[in-house]
Amino acid sequence: MRGATQAKWTAVAAAVALAATACGGGGGSGGGDGGSVLSSSWGDPQNPLEPANTNEVQGGKVLDMVFRGLKRYDPETGEAKNMLAEKIDSTDSENYTVTVKDGWTFSNGEKVTAASFVDAWNYGASLKNNQRNAYFFGYIDGYDQVHPEDGSAQTADTLSGLKVTGDRTFTVRLNQKFSSFPDTLGYSAFAPLPKAFFDDHAAWLKKPVGNGPYKIDSYTRGSQMSLRTWSDYPGDDKAQNGGVDLKVYTDNNTAYTDLMAGNLDLVDDIPAAQLKNVKKDLGNRYINTPAGIIQTLAFPFYDSGWNQPGSVKVRQGLSMAINREQITDTIFQNTRTPATDWTSPVLGKDGGFKEGLCGKWCEYHPDEAKKLVTEGGGLPGGQVRITYNADTGSHKQWVDAVCNSINNALGNDRACVGNPVGTFADFRNQITDQKMNGPFRAGWQMDYPLIQNFLQPLYYTNASSNDGKWSSSEFDGLVDKANGQTDTAEAVKTFQQAEGVLRDQMGAIPLWYQNGSAGYSQRLSGVKLNPFSVPVYNEIKVS
């Protein structure tokens, strides 16, 4: 999702104090107090928490707690399983009939119906609502009328491919075959919305109402969001705790220090500086597990300096100037794996991961790197400035290491420098406003475990998370072809052909695959990360 990121309410006091108590009790006992609240590190999301307007990790964490959609991705395997969908039927991979389970309500008492989905999807797709995830509705018939991408005026308010046919049934007509369409419906953009969202939108934004196991109690931007268990939640994945206080940290080293001091229960991003110590500090309360996350360097193709005839060689040269093995070993203590393609090993070979697809372009060859950069006309402006957010993720350490590797390869100690931006929200805003003039951090956490999700949202022309605005008609055509193939194996092969186009043009530089890492206090048990590297909050017990 999410390029790795969003209200103004008063904080509640009494319950919050529970989360800050000193560590005590045994982790892993399996028991817990269902009424106790845990505290977890977090970062302010970029935008208000509308499901169709959140395409980053921090906001996504909250949506995954507050909403449930037609599908839910299994927290162990990532498999898309029916949640609110009783069934999703199709005979041609183009026309689908959806039946919604009975007995579901929103936390304000409103019934979840077929219209809850159709109205939400129409809102998310509409150009006038300016939702970041509108693109996810692009395969539904009529999208070109509600969200024209050629600069023309919007000519419809609703998608012609959506039709409510009963209280619990609706139909979806796509504009081309898309055999994997049902598996995408666990993504938060497809969440249902209550009538309250439309009746008083401003009030809903201040305190979003969903249908998941948690309710938002309060949010003070820059400080904390408090979520509390919804006692009447009808799902079988009820919260095993009383709630979660998401505490905002602008430095994950501070979060780790608070964890060790007993002032925080859960850190889901272990800082690089602590990786040498974390096993000694936490023992079996340290989690390090593969996740569907890849770190890349994106380029601003809207900047003429990076879109010249020789720019491909420059990008290839920069990629070959990065010593991934050394960086993942020394900086990340092998909690990262050098990338050899643009997807993730968690997909597996059958799911689309193809080890070595990047070839020599993702290997460290400093002499050839220098030659290619020279042949490509040199670095635009004479220097590479890698922009990153400085508040989370230990990005300064690895950006400095990448620049050091590039400088050594090119024989110029100022060829590459880091360009920090104070907060993730500001960083994302600069990207959204197309203000980048050099490479920038572009981590991707999968929305759903399909190779399509690692390619189309990031690199398809004008896609929702194509922040660098790279474009290739050949790539687009292959993606379209793959989406229309009903044989999964054939579709995967076609997606890999598209990935080959991305490789040949070096539309982005793959750096490394990321493990999910977390550490937790002795108060907690049942802590795990799902394949998206997000804590499964509802399963955590507090003692």
Stockholm file with secondary structure:
# STOCKHOLM 1.0

chainA/1-543         MRGATQAKWTAVAAAVALAATACGGGGGSGGGDGGSVLSSSWGDPQNPLEPANTNEVQGGKVLDMVFRGLKRYDPETGEAKNMLAEKIDSTDSENYTVTVKDGWTFSNGEKVTAASFVDAWNYGASLKNNQRNAYFFGYIDGYDQVHPEDGSAQTADTLSGLKVTGDRTFTVRLNQKFSSFPDTLGYSAFAPLPKAFFDDHAAWLKKPVGNGPYKIDSYTRGSQMSLRTWSDYPGDDKAQNGGVDLKVYTDNNTAYTDLMAGNLDLVDDIPAAQLKNVKKDLGNRYINTPAGIIQTLAFPFYDSGWNQPGSVKVRQGLSMAINREQITDTIFQNTRTPATDWTSPVLGKDGGFKEGLCGKWCEYHPDEAKKLVTEGGGLPGGQVRITYNADTGSHKQWVDAVCNSINNALGNDRACVGNPVGTFADFRNQITDQKMNGPFRAGWQMDYPLIQNFLQPLYYTNASSNDGKWSSSEFDGLVDKANGQTDTAEAVKTFQQAEGVLRDQMGAIPLWYQNGSAGYSQRLSGVKLNPFSVPVYNEIKVS
#=GR chainA/1-543 SS CTTCCCCBCCCCCHHHHHHTSCCCSCTTSSCCCTTCEEEEEECCCSSCCCGGGCCSHHHHHHHHHHCCCSEEECTTTCCEEESSEEEEEESSSSEEEEEECSSCBCTTSCBCCHHHHHHHHHHHHCGGGTCTTGGGGTTBTTHHHHSCSSSCCCCCSSCTTEEECSSSEEEEEBSSCCTTGGGGGGSGGGCCCCHHHHHSHHHHHHSCCCSSSEEEEEEETTTEEEEEECTTCCSSSCCSSSEEEEEECSCHHHHHHHHHHTSCSEESSCCGGGTTTHHHHHGGGEEEEEEEEEEEEECCTTSGGGSSTTHHHHHHHHHHTCCHHHHHHHTSTTSEEECSSSSCGGGHHHHTCCTTTTGGGGSCCHHHHHHHHHHTTCSGGGCEEEEEESSSTTHHHHHHHHHHHHHHHHTCTTSEEEEEESCHHHHHHHHHTTCCCSCEECCEECSSSSHHHHHHHHHSTTCTTCTTCCCCHHHHHHHHHHHTCSSHHHHHHHHHHHHHHHHHHTSEEEEEEEEEEEEECTTEESCCBCTTSCBCGGGCEEC
#=GC SS_cons         CTTCCCCBCCCCCHHHHHHTSCCCSCTTSSCCCTTCEEEEEECCCSSCCCGGGCCSHHHHHHHHHHCCCSEEECTTTCCEEESSEEEEEESSSSEEEEEECSSCBCTTSCBCCHHHHHHHHHHHHCGGGTCTTGGGGTTBTTHHHHSCSSSCCCCCSSCTTEEECSSSEEEEEBSSCCTTGGGGGGSGGGCCCCHHHHHSHHHHHHSCCCSSSEEEEEEETTTEEEEEECTTCCSSSCCSSSEEEEEECSCHHHHHHHHHHTSCSEESSCCGGGTTTHHHHHGGGEEEEEEEEEEEEECCTTSGGGSSTTHHHHHHHHHHTCCHHHHHHHTSTTSEEECSSSSCGGGHHHHTCCTTTTGGGGSCCHHHHHHHHHHTTCSGGGCEEEEEESSSTTHHHHHHHHHHHHHHHHTCTTSEEEEEESCHHHHHHHHHTTCCCSCEECCEECSSSSHHHHHHHHHSTTCTTCTTCCCCHHHHHHHHHHHTCSSHHHHHHHHHHHHHHHHHHTSEEEEEEEEEEEEECTTEESCCBCTTSCBCGGGCEEC
//
